[in-house]
Amino acid sequence: MLVELKKLIEANPLFREKLSFPAFKSSRLRTLINQSLNWQHQICKNPRPNPDIKTLFTDHSCSPNTNGARPPPTNGPLVGSIPKAGTFPPLGAHGPFQPVVSPSSGAIAGWMSSGNPSLPHAAAVAAGPPGLVQPANAAAFLKHPRTPSGMPGMDYQSADSEHLMKRIRTGQSDEVFFSGIAHAPNVYSQDDLPKTVVRALNQGSNVMSMDFHPQQQTILLVGTNVGEISLWEVGSRERLVHKPFKVWDISAASMPLQSALLNDAVVSVNRCVWAPDGLMLGVAFSKHIVQIYQYNPTGELRQHLEIDAHVGGVNDIAFALPNKQLSIVTCGDDKMIKVWDTVARRRLYIFEGHEAPVYSVCPHYKENIQFIFSTAIDGKIKAWLYDCLGSRVDYDAPGLWCTTMAYSADGTRLFSCGTSKDGESHLVEWNESEGAVKRTYSGFRKRSLGVVQFDTTRNRFLAAGDEFQIKFWDMDATTMLIAVDADGGLPASPRLRFNKEGSLLAVTTSDNGIKILANSNGSRLIRMMESRAVDKNRAPSEPVNSKPLIVNALGSVGNAAIAPALERPDRVPPAVSVSSLGAMDSSRLVDVKPRISDDTDRMKGWRISDIIDPSHLKVLRLTDAVTAGRVVRLLYTNSGLALLALASNAVHKLWKWQRTERSPLGKATAYIAPQLWQPPSGTPMTNDICDSKPTEESAACIALSKNDSYVMSASGGKVSLFNMMTFKVMTTFMSPPPAATFLAFHPQDNNIIAIGMEDSTIQIYNVRVDEVKTKLKGHQNRITGLAFSQTLNSLVSSGADAQLCVWSIDGWEKKKSRFIQAPSCRQSPLAGETRVQFQNDQSHLLVVHESQIAIYDSMLECLHSWSPKDSLSAPISSAIYSCDGLLIYAGFCDGAIGVFDSDNLRLRCRIAPSAYVPSFSVSSSSSVYAVVIAAHPSDPNQIALGMSDGVVHVVEPSEVELKWGTAPSQDNGSIPSSSSNPSLNGQPTELPSR
């Protein structure tokens, strides 16, 4: 059609020599037609599952049902989900995985389509080869336009989608615009790349695979060519675990495995990887075996599952969550891909179809559909659903040899890197909708000396090891940004791995070692972990009758000393024979030795640093021309670029930091004043209020979507959904009474909201279909806190009745409940607002009440508690974890702020109100205090304080201190204090009796 159309135009003398045809793919016209049909059907008033579209010259509209009723929302082949009137489109994924909704045989679009005639195809889509036709009943992969370059993670609506929102909104809002102001995209510079060598680790054997822990950003898993695995704390340079290869149960090993070990005892690690929650790790070996360990963040590994997975080598392993089951996906030399249930310890699926050994697997999801990409050494790429209907894709990878695939962190962009047998390397981005290469990155040498490895980070950068260097690319530019040699010593094609935040990069060296490169944030993290390790070595041990320590998200546990392995570069691993491959002695499962108490470890008194002067910290009072009402809710955006406050008068305020030379990323900081964002009309985001109750007395609640695009909020009236770009109300729902008192997004589905109510119930609300799915009853007073844990698959609620309840996410049944215990100075039972927050290990729970802060485990057992006393004797107003989980910040009703270690609730320092509140008067009858504390999402030492007088302060340590508090002296366990009050005591209270 394109060729004929071109000939027709060129034949017209009016156009001759006046037109130049751009170069574009032959499939471009078909793509444009498909997009046009999709959009027409998306704005259709009566969307039907299988529309009959006959022309592009008039707007399409499905005929209404015979009874005149509007059809329910559908997942048709063109539109994905059609929003219901009065609601809003799905907000997208909110966690690392989404639940699978049992897709049909054709339930995958774009890449997942194939020429299999058994798959139903939508008649409305323009015909084309496999990969372009979207099958019926599929969740459309590209339902929304891709995030604009430079704005990762943002999903602001376009003008067209805004028009759609007007049509489906129950009530119209006035247009709101910014004059000369727009939310600037996230801009990255080369300074964000980890290029500075900060650590050199000696592994002792050739490193084959590495992976950083998903939460503990400085824990590195390493596998080598002699089959050993190690865990490194790169901050302290400590090897926490070292395990040589050993078959756990030789009696269960197959004869081919036993024969392979007899013929060749050398076993290599092909891949080692963490599970998404960091509680398991998997190791794939070069002979048959996959081993799964359970990980305790103290550094302890326990055997969980050993699988004789493939005949020959197991070339790759990855974790996935099909149907909410934590599973592992493996591939091997036997040309197969297999999926294993880690809980039931059985094989779930086996995929056959490759004609060569399978080199790599890449599980992923789009919308509600889980799938797996696989590559073989013949260069074939295939894709599989979790069914038995064969592969949906059969494409050729550039280079036609060893290729690995990976998605960007937000899951929207697909990349692959491979090397041909001739040494030509190819790093490309794929167009999923067409199954074609979208962008090819340049900068490789003509003949690489090995298979090039790559990794992605921050939805922005790519890195690959080539030519004895690390090469970096911007995802949106084909030319190489920069190449670094890491001070030399790298192999020809070094292996590399970013940590989750992209602040650290591990790279292998030619002398059997690992170098850790860092950017400025990574260097700060390394220094913090190094000093924390020193603090732990100096700190007094816990009393003998203490509960186990809470493990922080980044550091090692305080009451255990890790036994470092011997570091001998000339070490020769012992030979592996079948006779030595017996079952491992259970006493050798743990690589952590308990500390032996002696006189030097006895508890000793020490003092806490007391910050009383403004010169000891950096404080920024955020400008606000009209300060009305106290700040009742305060939170940072997930990007760390802005701060959002909700006042007691139902008005929202948004401060946004601009990019400067000091802060090129525009991150929130106390050293640069942000801008208060308001529309020119002067009408800020304001919640609906209840006429029968003053707003000052109404409970306020707020929740922000993961991509910072939407905020859900309530102040005693209806729950409002705001667009953060335009400040416009998109919809309102759930009219009181009862009023909403707390909001929390479901971790796996942004369309599911847990709403705590004034009548003590919790409503599980689906915003997509505008329906309350279930109502949870168990509290005796209003709900004051909600916290999801994806690891525990649970929702924890707290109420003004001082009760904690645990609910299963699957069936929403109550699993356990417990009232928090009153400290010795208070009468039981307690009452009053109680808040909960999970640490980023998703297992330990911070419980906040005016009488105490406490740490609970997953069984609601209290591990540690602390009650106001001495110079921190006022009631607690608010408390929150730091972003890394190492600290807890607590506010008190006299204006003081306490900074605690999260693992044992040891008080590190006290910030007096005179240090951050101008003209603070101790004698004042009405003290100004922090009603709410917000923790910066990436800087663990920065907090924001929402005050009772309506002011917001951003607080962080001075440039001299860099962090809060000081470590105890090694000599006598005491800390020099700048305070004139020596009575401060940092020891945690005794555990409440049970």
BAKOL-17052 format. One line per 10 residues: number of its first residue (from 1); for each residue x, y, z of C-alpha. Coordinates in steps of 0.02 Angstrom, whole numbers, padded with zeros to 5 digits. Layout:
BEGIN
NUM = X:Y:Z; ...
***
This chain:
BEGIN
1 = 00000:00000:00000; 00139:00121:00043; 00229:00093:-00122; 00071:00115:-00222; 00025:00272:-00128; 00198:00343:-00158; 00186:00309:-00345; 00015:00391:-00353; 00078:00549:-00269; 00235:00560:-00376
11 = 00130:00541:-00534; 00037:00701:-00496; 00125:00845:-00587; 00073:00968:-00452; 00184:00875:-00328; 00329:00834:-00442; 00497:00887:-00369; 00407:00972:-00227; 00393:00829:-00103; 00527:00726:-00018
21 = 00474:00563:00063; 00549:00528:00233; 00633:00363:00266; 00524:00254:00376; 00486:00071:00399; 00358:-00015:00291; 00259:-00057:00448; 00241:00125:00499; 00075:00154:00412; 00001:-00001:00490
31 = 00062:00057:00660; -00021:00227:00638; -00184:00145:00587; -00179:00031:00738; -00147:00179:00852; -00291:00275:00775; -00410:00129:00797; -00354:00104:00976; -00385:00287:01018; -00555:00291:00933
41 = -00609:00140:01032; -00538:00209:01195; -00648:00366:01187; -00798:00268:01126; -00954:00300:01231; -01011:00119:01222; -00854:00012:01213; -00884:-00168:01164; -00761:-00312:01169; -00752:-00344:00980
51 = -00788:-00182:00886; -00827:-00182:00703; -00729:-00034:00632; -00747:-00014:00444; -00670:00156:00407; -00549:00286:00471; -00640:00431:00389; -00772:00444:00525; -00755:00427:00712; -00795:00253:00773
61 = -00933:00224:00901; -00997:00054:00959; -01184:00036:00956; -01263:00035:01129; -01338:-00120:01208; -01516:-00159:01163; -01577:-00118:01337; -01485:00047:01336; -01373:00000:01481; -01190:00047:01477
71 = -01082:-00108:01464; -00962:-00144:01606; -00777:-00101:01589; -00694:-00223:01473; -00520:-00280:01428; -00550:-00279:01242; -00416:-00305:01111; -00396:-00121:01077; -00416:-00026:01238; -00362:-00127:01388
81 = -00471:-00056:01527; -00610:00069:01493; -00639:00180:01644; -00809:00185:01721; -00902:00349:01724; -00856:00447:01876; -00693:00355:01903; -00524:00367:01820; -00407:00260:01717; -00298:00130:01802
91 = -00146:00206:01883; -00032:00065:01832; 00085:-00050:01925; 00130:-00006:02103; 00252:-00143:02149; 00383:-00256:02075; 00251:-00381:02017; 00067:-00380:01976; -00052:-00523:02003; -00092:-00634:01856
101 = -00272:-00642:01801; -00264:-00810:01712; -00244:-00747:01535; -00318:-00841:01392; -00212:-00923:01259; -00205:-00760:01167; -00194:-00647:01317; -00037:-00555:01274; -00010:-00417:01149; 00128:-00344:01046
111 = 00278:-00459:01062; 00172:-00599:01131; 00072:-00617:00970; 00119:-00753:00849; 00064:-00829:00689; -00013:-00977:00779; -00182:-00997:00692; -00260:-01058:00854; -00244:-00886:00929; -00395:-00772:00899
121 = -00349:-00605:00821; -00448:-00445:00830; -00536:-00407:00668; -00527:-00221:00698; -00338:-00211:00690; -00251:-00186:00526; -00178:-00349:00462; 00007:-00375:00481; 00139:-00503:00520; 00157:-00584:00691
131 = 00203:-00461:00825; 00090:-00322:00764; -00083:-00395:00788; -00156:-00382:00961; -00256:-00538:01007; -00428:-00532:01082; -00452:-00522:01270; -00275:-00456:01292; -00217:-00321:01408; -00145:-00196:01285
141 = 00038:-00173:01320; 00051:-00001:01249; -00114:00064:01313; -00032:00224:01375; 00100:00325:01283; 00276:00289:01338; 00350:00401:01471; 00433:00550:01388; 00621:00543:01382; 00701:00621:01531
151 = 00548:00592:01639; 00564:00415:01705; 00428:00357:01818; 00310:00501:01778; 00140:00469:01702; 00064:00641:01682; -00086:00644:01570; -00078:00714:01397; -00201:00843:01333; -00300:00706:01247
161 = -00313:00601:01404; -00362:00758:01499; -00503:00779:01373; -00554:00600:01407; -00552:00633:01594; -00675:00776:01569; -00794:00659:01480; -00793:00527:01616; -00785:00642:01766; -00945:00663:01865
171 = -00913:00847:01895; -00813:00972:01796; -00672:01075:01872; -00606:01240:01815; -00454:01233:01705; -00293:01264:01799; -00131:01315:01716; 00044:01366:01766; 00104:01529:01691; 00279:01503:01628
181 = 00305:01359:01747; 00307:01173:01714; 00369:01023:01810; 00543:01002:01744; 00594:00828:01691; 00723:00733:01789; 00889:00779:01713; 01041:00672:01741; 01223:00713:01719; 01380:00608:01706
191 = 01409:00646:01890; 01267:00525:01928; 01369:00381:01856; 01471:00279:01981; 01646:00308:01915; 01756:00326:02070; 01838:00169:02140; 01798:00160:02327; 01830:-00023:02366; 01937:-00168:02304
201 = 01886:-00341:02363; 01991:-00499:02344; 01877:-00644:02301; 02019:-00767:02268; 01942:-00849:02115; 01870:-00792:01950; 01703:-00704:01976; 01566:-00767:01860; 01411:-00679:01927; 01362:-00540:02048
211 = 01203:-00464:02116; 01170:-00328:02246; 01038:-00358:02378; 00876:-00268:02329; 00858:-00181:02500; 01027:-00192:02584; 01114:-00087:02455; 01292:-00132:02507; 01271:-00322:02518; 01345:-00405:02363
221 = 01315:-00586:02313; 01460:-00663:02216; 01477:-00830:02125; 01642:-00896:02055; 01714:-01020:01930; 01749:-01148:02066; 01569:-01155:02123; 01585:-01051:02281; 01469:-00911:02332; 01508:-00766:02447
231 = 01416:-00622:02527; 01513:-00460:02545; 01471:-00307:02646; 01561:-00187:02530; 01548:-00042:02652; 01650:-00129:02787; 01749:-00239:02663; 01690:-00390:02762; 01651:-00558:02685; 01498:-00613:02781
241 = 01474:-00785:02703; 01583:-00904:02605; 01514:-01070:02542; 01608:-01191:02428; 01508:-01297:02308; 01432:-01454:02383; 01286:-01563:02335; 01171:-01559:02485; 01095:-01732:02459; 01197:-01843:02347
251 = 01074:-01986:02372; 00941:-01885:02281; 01057:-01839:02136; 01019:-01914:01966; 01140:-02035:01885; 01185:-01908:01748; 01233:-01784:01884; 01337:-01911:01979; 01422:-01962:01817; 01457:-01781:01772
261 = 01537:-01749:01941; 01643:-01906:01927; 01704:-01861:01753; 01742:-01680:01795; 01739:-01616:01974; 01753:-01433:01925; 01587:-01345:01947; 01562:-01160:01909; 01427:-01037:01957; 01340:-00979:01800
271 = 01221:-00858:01884; 01176:-00803:02060; 01031:-00687:02095; 00925:-00618:02238; 00737:-00640:02251; 00640:-00475:02236; 00611:-00466:02424; 00790:-00510:02467; 00741:-00655:02578; 00803:-00790:02458
281 = 00943:-00809:02334; 00966:-00933:02192; 01124:-01007:02118; 01134:-01093:01948; 01284:-01207:01922; 01372:-01271:01767; 01316:-01449:01805; 01131:-01489:01827; 01109:-01407:01995; 01010:-01258:02061
291 = 01022:-01215:02245; 00905:-01096:02337; 00954:-01020:02504; 00850:-00927:02631; 00936:-00768:02686; 00927:-00687:02857; 00987:-00507:02848; 01110:-00544:02988; 01212:-00628:02853; 01150:-00805:02884
301 = 01112:-00926:02741; 01007:-01081:02764; 00977:-01218:02637; 00802:-01210:02565; 00791:-01305:02402; 00909:-01404:02291; 00850:-01450:02117; 00926:-01566:01988; 00856:-01447:01859; 00933:-01481:01688
311 = 01039:-01608:01597; 01203:-01518:01573; 01232:-01341:01631; 01103:-01225:01706; 01141:-01066:01612; 01026:-00941:01697; 00906:-00921:01842; 00779:-00786:01885; 00638:-00760:02011; 00459:-00727:01957
321 = 00285:-00718:02035; 00159:-00806:01922; -00009:-00815:02009; 00070:-00737:02165; 00182:-00890:02188; 00365:-00853:02215; 00445:-00960:02080; 00613:-00981:01998; 00639:-00991:01810; 00787:-01091:01747
331 = 00859:-01132:01577; 00996:-01251:01523; 01098:-01345:01397; 00952:-01466:01371; 00863:-01328:01272; 00725:-01313:01401; 00652:-01179:01515; 00576:-01236:01679; 00476:-01149:01815; 00485:-01211:01995
341 = 00377:-01170:02146; 00493:-01121:02289; 00360:-01156:02421; 00284:-01320:02361; 00456:-01372:02295; 00389:-01441:02132; 00402:-01403:01947; 00260:-01298:01881; 00298:-01280:01695; 00418:-01342:01565
351 = 00439:-01247:01400; 00513:-01333:01248; 00543:-01258:01077; 00720:-01195:01068; 00835:-01289:00951; 00995:-01243:01043; 01048:-01227:01225; 00953:-01087:01310; 01073:-00950:01365; 00964:-00831:01467
361 = 00789:-00798:01533; 00702:-00634:01574; 00535:-00649:01666; 00426:-00493:01663; 00247:-00433:01666; 00142:-00308:01570; -00024:-00255:01641; -00088:-00415:01723; 00006:-00535:01610; 00163:-00628:01663
371 = 00281:-00695:01530; 00460:-00750:01500; 00583:-00700:01366; 00718:-00827:01327; 00871:-00824:01214; 00970:-00970:01145; 01148:-00981:01081; 01082:-00990:00903; 01022:-00811:00924; 00836:-00852:00935
381 = 00724:-00751:01052; 00563:-00832:01110; 00427:-00778:01231; 00315:-00887:01336; 00158:-00868:01438; 00134:-00978:01590; 00035:-01108:01492; 00070:-01255:01378; 00036:-01174:01210; 00215:-01147:01154
391 = 00314:-00989:01120; 00227:-00831:01060; 00381:-00752:00981; 00522:-00813:00870; 00644:-00675:00825; 00829:-00661:00788; 00940:-00571:00911; 01075:-00458:00839; 01236:-00559:00830; 01145:-00726:00826
401 = 01239:-00795:00976; 01247:-00764:01164; 01121:-00628:01212; 01046:-00570:01376; 00890:-00463:01395; 00839:-00341:01533; 00704:-00213:01565; 00730:-00039:01634; 00690:-00021:01819; 00514:00043:01784
411 = 00479:-00102:01668; 00437:00004:01516; 00592:-00018:01407; 00672:-00178:01346; 00857:-00196:01305; 00970:-00336:01249; 01157:-00356:01237; 01245:-00494:01143; 01405:-00544:01057; 01422:-00642:00896
421 = 01542:-00785:00869; 01651:-00662:00773; 01663:-00547:00923; 01541:-00413:00863; 01441:-00344:01009; 01266:-00270:00997; 01177:-00167:01130; 01001:-00123:01073; 00831:-00063:01132; 00679:-00157:01068
431 = 00511:-00093:01008; 00395:-00214:01096; 00244:-00175:00989; 00334:-00223:00829; 00465:-00347:00887; 00598:-00242:00803; 00757:-00155:00857; 00715:00024:00901; 00889:00091:00942; 01066:00023:00921
441 = 01202:00091:01034; 01376:00121:00964; 01545:00120:01046; 01601:-00062:01049; 01765:-00120:00977; 01750:-00216:00815; 01798:-00382:00892; 01763:-00399:01077; 01873:-00519:01172; 01731:-00611:01256
451 = 01543:-00604:01281; 01498:-00427:01333; 01393:-00410:01491; 01279:-00262:01526; 01162:-00187:01656; 01037:-00044:01672; 01003:00080:01810; 00887:00222:01861; 00782:00206:01703; 00916:00312:01622
461 = 01087:00231:01601; 01161:00076:01520; 01332:00005:01560; 01432:-00132:01475; 01605:-00207:01501; 01711:-00199:01344; 01890:-00164:01292; 01957:-00173:01472; 01837:-00033:01519; 01663:00008:01580
471 = 01563:00099:01448; 01409:00203:01489; 01263:00259:01379; 01112:00369:01405; 00961:00262:01359; 00898:00398:01242; 01061:00424:01147; 01152:00298:01039; 01325:00371:01063; 01428:00320:01213
481 = 01431:00443:01357; 01597:00397:01435; 01715:00251:01464; 01812:00224:01626; 01949:00099:01664; 01921:00093:01854; 02106:00131:01883; 02156:-00017:01774; 02162:-00202:01805; 01999:-00248:01719
491 = 01983:-00400:01603; 01941:-00379:01420; 01754:-00401:01451; 01724:-00368:01636; 01563:-00421:01720; 01468:-00283:01808; 01316:-00250:01915; 01230:-00094:01982; 01147:-00087:02152; 00962:-00043:02151
501 = 00987:00144:02171; 01126:00152:02042; 01245:00229:02167; 01365:00081:02168; 01435:-00024:02026; 01528:-00188:02053; 01649:-00240:01917; 01762:-00392:01905; 01951:-00377:01893; 02081:-00485:01806
511 = 02163:-00534:01972; 02009:-00628:02039; 01942:-00477:02129; 01801:-00351:02126; 01807:-00162:02120; 01665:-00056:02186; 01636:00108:02097; 01525:00244:02170; 01450:00412:02133; 01433:00545:02269
521 = 01282:00460:02348; 01369:00293:02343; 01526:00364:02423; 01420:00436:02561; 01334:00268:02584; 01502:00179:02594; 01565:00302:02724; 01407:00281:02825; 01420:00091:02823; 01605:00099:02866
531 = 01574:00211:03015; 01426:00106:03067; 01536:-00048:03068; 01657:00046:03181; 01512:00099:03293; 01452:-00080:03306; 01625:-00141:03356; 01634:-00007:03491; 01455:-00013:03552; 01410:-00111:03709
541 = 01319:-00273:03681; 01137:-00301:03722; 01090:-00377:03890; 01081:-00565:03893; 00891:-00565:03910; 00864:-00450:03762; 00758:-00501:03614; 00846:-00531:03447; 00900:-00368:03368; 00802:-00289:03229
551 = 00907:-00303:03074; 00926:-00139:02985; 00912:-00124:02799; 01094:-00088:02763; 01206:-00133:02908; 01257:-00290:02998; 01172:-00341:03158; 01235:-00265:03318; 01251:-00415:03433; 01335:-00533:03312
561 = 01512:-00531:03251; 01534:-00597:03077; 01676:-00718:03059; 01774:-00661:02907; 01837:-00793:02788; 02023:-00811:02755; 02078:-00705:02610; 02213:-00801:02518; 02240:-00761:02336; 02341:-00919:02315
571 = 02203:-01027:02388; 02172:-01189:02294; 01995:-01255:02313; 01982:-01434:02373; 01942:-01563:02241; 01759:-01611:02231; 01722:-01796:02226; 01562:-01895:02243; 01623:-01968:02407; 01637:-01794:02479
581 = 01466:-01738:02418; 01366:-01806:02563; 01229:-01713:02651; 01293:-01556:02731; 01305:-01557:02918; 01169:-01446:02988; 01294:-01364:03102; 01380:-01291:02950; 01227:-01206:02880; 01260:-01043:02970
591 = 01412:-00940:02930; 01383:-00820:03074; 01462:-00854:03243; 01386:-00778:03399; 01489:-00651:03491; 01566:-00721:03651; 01528:-00605:03793; 01671:-00547:03902; 01704:-00408:04023; 01736:-00284:03884
601 = 01561:-00310:03816; 01468:-00265:03974; 01340:-00126:03965; 01418:00042:04006; 01342:00211:04034; 01363:00345:03902; 01288:00510:03852; 01191:00565:03701; 01240:00713:03593; 01117:00855:03620
611 = 01096:00978:03477; 01037:01143:03550; 01112:01274:03435; 01061:01313:03254; 01244:01308:03202; 01249:01120:03237; 01131:01078:03094; 01059:01148:02934; 00879:01207:02939; 00773:01278:02800
621 = 00604:01357:02835; 00497:01336:02681; 00421:01498:02619; 00233:01516:02623; 00149:01684:02604; -00013:01622:02683; 00014:01501:02827; -00155:01445:02891; -00188:01292:02995; -00064:01170:03066
631 = 00021:01041:02955; -00066:00875:02984; 00011:00769:02845; 00180:00786:02761; 00272:00678:02635; 00410:00685:02507; 00373:00634:02329; 00449:00465:02285; 00575:00551:02171; 00637:00659:02315
641 = 00613:00817:02212; 00466:00892:02305; 00378:00902:02472; 00189:00893:02490; 00098:00956:02645; -00085:00946:02694; -00144:01076:02820; -00286:01061:02943; -00388:01182:02834; -00391:01048:02695
651 = -00268:01143:02583; -00118:01058:02501; 00050:01142:02474; 00185:01080:02357; 00365:01139:02364; 00480:01088:02222; 00668:01105:02214; 00749:01171:02057; 00910:01107:01979; 01062:01207:02031
661 = 01249:01186:02024; 01245:01123:02203; 01100:01006:02168; 01104:00958:01983; 00964:00832:02005; 00849:00952:02095; 00840:00841:02249; 00766:00913:02406; 00897:00992:02519; 00904:01113:02664
671 = 01040:01212:02574; 00929:01273:02431; 00758:01355:02448; 00622:01270:02345; 00480:01352:02252; 00301:01346:02316; 00196:01287:02170; 00024:01361:02146; -00088:01389:01994; -00108:01570:01935
681 = -00291:01565:01985; -00233:01554:02165; -00344:01403:02196; -00235:01266:02272; -00277:01083:02288; -00414:01084:02420; -00504:00934:02492; -00690:00916:02508; -00744:00955:02686; -00887:00904:02798
691 = -01007:01046:02836; -01061:00970:03001; -00886:00963:03074; -00746:01093:03080; -00598:01048:02971; -00481:01073:03119; -00567:00928:03206; -00579:00815:03053; -00457:00673:03024; -00343:00704:02875
701 = -00259:00572:02768; -00156:00569:02610; -00071:00442:02495; 00038:00469:02342; 00048:00353:02192; 00216:00272:02161; 00250:00375:02004; 00208:00540:02091; 00070:00575:01965; -00081:00565:02078
711 = -00119:00606:02258; -00268:00538:02352; -00322:00640:02501; -00465:00673:02622; -00501:00799:02761; -00664:00739:02835; -00764:00747:02673; -00756:00644:02514; -00592:00565:02460; -00518:00669:02318
721 = -00402:00613:02180; -00288:00752:02115; -00178:00762:01962; -00009:00821:02028; 00032:00906:01863; -00122:01013:01847; -00183:01019:02028; -00356:00973:01961; -00479:00861:02050; -00500:00708:01941
731 = -00637:00627:02044; -00709:00613:02219; -00786:00463:02303; -00841:00389:02470; -00952:00523:02544; -00957:00529:02734; -01016:00473:02854; -00911:00382:02898; -00761:00487:02848; -00596:00415:02785
741 = -00457:00425:02915; -00312:00335:02829; -00265:00287:02651; -00142:00159:02584; -00110:00096:02407; -00104:-00092:02379; 00079:-00138:02345; 00038:-00237:02188; -00107:-00141:02113; -00124:00048:02115
751 = -00310:00029:02084; -00339:-00054:02253; -00345:00064:02402; -00360:00016:02585; -00462:00152:02669; -00470:00163:02858; -00635:00235:02917; -00699:00335:03063; -00820:00194:03109; -00671:00076:03143
761 = -00689:-00023:02980; -00567:-00040:02838; -00638:-00034:02662; -00545:-00117:02519; -00594:-00008:02374; -00565:-00037:02188; -00556:00133:02106; -00562:00060:01931; -00737:-00007:01951; -00789:00114:02090
771 = -00832:-00026:02208; -00796:-00079:02387; -00732:-00257:02371; -00738:-00300:02555; -00753:-00220:02726; -00638:-00273:02868; -00701:-00267:03047; -00596:-00294:03201; -00556:-00127:03282; -00656:-00038:03415
781 = -00614:00141:03368; -00566:00239:03213; -00423:00177:03103; -00265:00280:03124; -00134:00180:03028; -00117:00056:02884; 00040:-00029:02817; 00058:-00160:02680; 00196:-00292:02676; 00217:-00381:02511
791 = 00344:-00498:02590; 00219:-00554:02723; 00072:-00538:02602; -00016:-00443:02740; -00098:-00281:02788; -00069:-00217:02965; -00193:-00093:03037; -00190:00011:03195; -00327:00110:03278; -00366:00236:03411
801 = -00405:00084:03519; -00215:00050:03524; -00246:-00118:03439; -00145:-00197:03299; -00227:-00314:03174; -00146:-00419:03037; -00250:-00458:02882; -00208:-00577:02740; -00203:-00488:02572; -00266:-00643:02480
811 = -00432:-00672:02568; -00434:-00520:02681; -00463:-00628:02835; -00394:-00573:03003; -00241:-00675:03051; -00195:-00599:03218; -00229:-00451:03332; -00148:-00378:03487; -00165:-00225:03596; -00003:-00131:03622
821 = 00056:-00143:03801; 00063:00007:03914; 00232:00057:03987; 00252:00047:04174; 00212:00231:04196; 00043:00218:04106; -00119:00133:04150; -00192:-00004:04040; -00278:-00012:03923; -00203:00121:03813
831 = -00304:00229:03695; -00261:00360:03566; -00192:00375:03391; -00075:00231:03346; 00029:00228:03186; 00120:00085:03099; 00257:00077:02968; 00355:-00070:02899; 00543:-00061:02891; 00608:-00086:02716
841 = 00643:-00269:02756; 00451:-00281:02754; 00455:-00391:02909; 00483:-00276:03058; 00351:-00153:03109; 00370:00017:03190; 00225:00055:03307; 00203:00235:03365; 00094:00293:03510; 00109:00447:03617
851 = 00171:00334:03757; 00303:00237:03660; 00390:00186:03502; 00408:-00001:03480; 00472:-00130:03356; 00365:-00283:03323; 00402:-00438:03220; 00286:-00520:03094; 00197:-00616:03232; 00159:-00454:03327
861 = 00288:-00496:03460; 00365:-00341:03536; 00554:-00345:03513; 00602:-00174:03580; 00511:-00025:03653; 00558:00148:03713; 00454:00267:03818; 00476:00454:03846; 00590:00495:03993; 00724:00615:04053
871 = 00748:00756:03929; 00630:00673:03807; 00485:00659:03926; 00347:00741:03824; 00219:00634:03732; 00271:00570:03560; 00185:00661:03416; 00256:00567:03267; 00392:00443:03216; 00458:00371:03053
881 = 00597:00261:02984; 00737:00339:02883; 00740:00283:02702; 00878:00156:02734; 00794:00086:02889; 00943:00123:03001; 00866:00265:03100; 00700:00312:03177; 00654:00495:03194; 00530:00537:03332
891 = 00446:00703:03368; 00389:00757:03541; 00252:00876:03594; 00378:00995:03674; 00463:01023:03506; 00611:00906:03530; 00663:00778:03399; 00745:00612:03446; 00854:00510:03328; 00861:00325:03369
901 = 00953:00173:03302; 00819:00062:03228; 00898:-00103:03278; 00891:-00075:03466; 00804:00094:03491; 00963:00168:03562; 00949:00357:03566; 01084:00432:03456; 01048:00615:03480; 00918:00741:03535
911 = 00878:00896:03432; 00813:01031:03545; 00677:01146:03474; 00793:01294:03501; 00905:01221:03363; 00774:01236:03225; 00630:01346:03285; 00671:01533:03277; 00643:01628:03439; 00590:01470:03530
921 = 00541:01504:03710; 00543:01368:03841; 00427:01471:03951; 00294:01484:03817; 00131:01404:03871; 00091:01342:03695; 00247:01258:03626; 00269:01240:03439; 00307:01060:03395; 00320:00940:03248
931 = 00149:00865:03218; 00217:00754:03080; 00391:00701:03018; 00432:00651:02839; 00590:00556:02790; 00680:00593:02627; 00665:00443:02507; 00851:00434:02466; 00945:00537:02597; 00935:00446:02765
941 = 00992:00599:02862; 00865:00723:02796; 00693:00749:02872; 00552:00874:02853; 00448:00934:02999; 00267:00988:02985; 00237:01105:03131; 00086:01146:03238; 00098:01329:03183; 00084:01282:02998
951 = 00269:01300:02957; 00373:01166:02870; 00558:01146:02909; 00685:01041:02813; 00822:00981:02930; 00985:00890:02900; 01155:00878:02986; 01287:01010:02960; 01416:00984:02824; 01541:00947:02962
961 = 01442:00809:03048; 01362:00729:02893; 01255:00616:03003; 01159:00618:03166; 01237:00570:03332; 01408:00509:03384; 01475:00337:03421; 01521:00284:03599; 01703:00302:03645; 01806:00143:03629
971 = 01890:00174:03794; 01747:00183:03915; 01588:00174:03813; 01540:00354:03844; 01511:00492:03720; 01567:00671:03746; 01410:00775:03746; 01386:00955:03702; 01233:00957:03813; 01226:01031:03985
981 = 01103:00896:04030; 01196:00736:04073; 01042:00641:04123; 00997:00585:03948; 01001:00397:03940; 01006:00306:03775; 00976:00130:03835; 00813:00052:03780; 00684:00009:03910; 00659:-00168:03966
991 = 00542:-00270:03859; 00361:-00269:03915; 00311:-00429:03999; 00194:-00542:03905
***
